[in-house]
Amino acid sequence: MLFIFKTILAGLLIAFSSWLAGYYPKMAGFIIALPIASLIAILYTYFEHNNAENTIIFAKSILVAVPVSYLFFIPFFFAKQLSMNFWFLYFLGIFLLILGYFIHKFLVNFL
């Protein structure tokens, strides 16, 4: 039951933000950028498993992953200079995100 509640809450946040992006894209971007998902996930992790050490490692992993995840957005930032279509930029961002996964994997070994 808790899993279903968490799924609905996350879905509502994403659905609301994508709806809001049609009217106020800057505000929607700000809302999505907030660590709301991290706040909720860290809290749920602690309460579900009651393991402070694992929850702290989880939070540190998120801290490392956030800047690495920005790799996805780099092609969009340079969209005008690259003069590429949306799909190329999108898949280039996914490629960079996959590269970011390996960077994250390397960095979290130091936690």
N, C-alpha and C positions, 0 to 999 in steps of 0.2 A: 504493500500500500504506500509506503514511504517513497519507493522508487517511482511509482506512478505520479505522486504529488510533485516530486522533484522534476520529472519529465515535463509535466504540464506547466510548472513555473518557468522552466527554461524556455519552453516553446512559446509561452506567452510573452516573455521578454523579447525574444527574437521577432515574433510576429508584430508586436507593438512597434519595435524599432524600425522594421522594414516598412510598416504602414506610415510611420511618422516621417521616414525618409522621403516619401512622396510629397510632403508638404514643407517640412523643415529639415533638409538633409544635414545641415550643420549640427542641429540639436540631436538628431538621431545618431550621427557619428560620435558625438560626445557621450551620449548614453551608452552606446556599445563599447566605447573605449574605457568606460568606468570599470573598475574591477568587481562589478556586482557578482558575476559568475564565480570569481575566485572567493569573494567573501562568503557566498553561500556554500560553495564546495568545501572550503576549509572548515566551516562550522559543521556541516553535515558529516564530514570525514571524522572529526573529533567525536561527535556524539554517536555515530554509528560504531566506531571501533574503539573509542575510549583509550586511544594511544597517542599521547602528546608527542612522543618522539617521531613517530611516522607522520603525524600531521605537520610537524615543523619541517621535516624533510620535504613533504609535499609542497609546503609554502615556499621553501627555498627553490624547489624545482620550478615553480611558477615564476618566481622572481627572475630566474635565468631565462626562462622560456619567453617572457614578454618581449624583451628587446630582440631576441632571435626571431620571434614571429613577425617583427616589422619587415623582415626580408621580403615577405609577400607583397608589401605595398610599394617597394622600390620601383618596379616597372611603371606603376600608375603615376608615381611622382614625376617620372621622366617621360610621361606619355607624349607630350608635345615634341620633345627633342627626339624621341625614338620614331615618331610618326608611324606607329604600328596600330593595327586594329585591336579592338577590345579583347578578342579571344586570344590573340598572341600574347598580349599583356597579362591576361588572366593566367594562362598556362605557364608563362615565364615566372609569374609570381608563385605558382604552385611548385615549379621546379626549385625556385629559391627557398621555398618553405621546406621542401624535402631536404635540401642541403642544410637548412637550419636545424632540422631534426638531428642530424649527425653532429653539428656543432653543439647542440644542447646535450646530446648523449655524452660527448667528450667533457663538457664543462661540469655536468652534475657529478662526475666522478670525484670532484674536489670538495663536495659537500660533506 
